Amino acid sequence: MRGLAIFPLLALAAGPAFAGPVCTFTEECYMTLACEETAYDVTVDTEAGVLSTLVEDLEILHLIDDGNRQIVARGMGALHMLTIGPATSILSVHIGTGPAAITYYGECRE
């Protein structure tokens, strides 16, 4: 979980809400470095307007649900874009300081 190591505030984490699909990401790609295995979960709760991780609850800013759900959310110093497809899901995290980007690949299940 190389990408998450850059967040010193992770120890101040809020617990996730379990009210929607859970996205499990198994591959993490930090900037231009080679991708690595990871275990990173995100819970989607569009009714509450949040994406939840073990780190924080992210405020959903924008949602498109036209067969492939796309969500833009804001967290601690970063914007997150989640695309949920029928077989694959992608989460791209754009961090303001640096700047830096981390892309996660996995799947979301109800």
VENURUR-V669975 format. One line per field, one symbol per residue. ss: DSSP state (H for helix, E for strand, - for the rest). A space follows every 10 residues. Layout:
ss->???
This chain:
ss->-HHHHH-HHH HH-------- -EEEEEEEEE -----EEEEE EEEEE----E EE----EEEE EEEEE---EE EEEEE--EEE EEEE----EE EEEEE----E EEEEEEEEE-
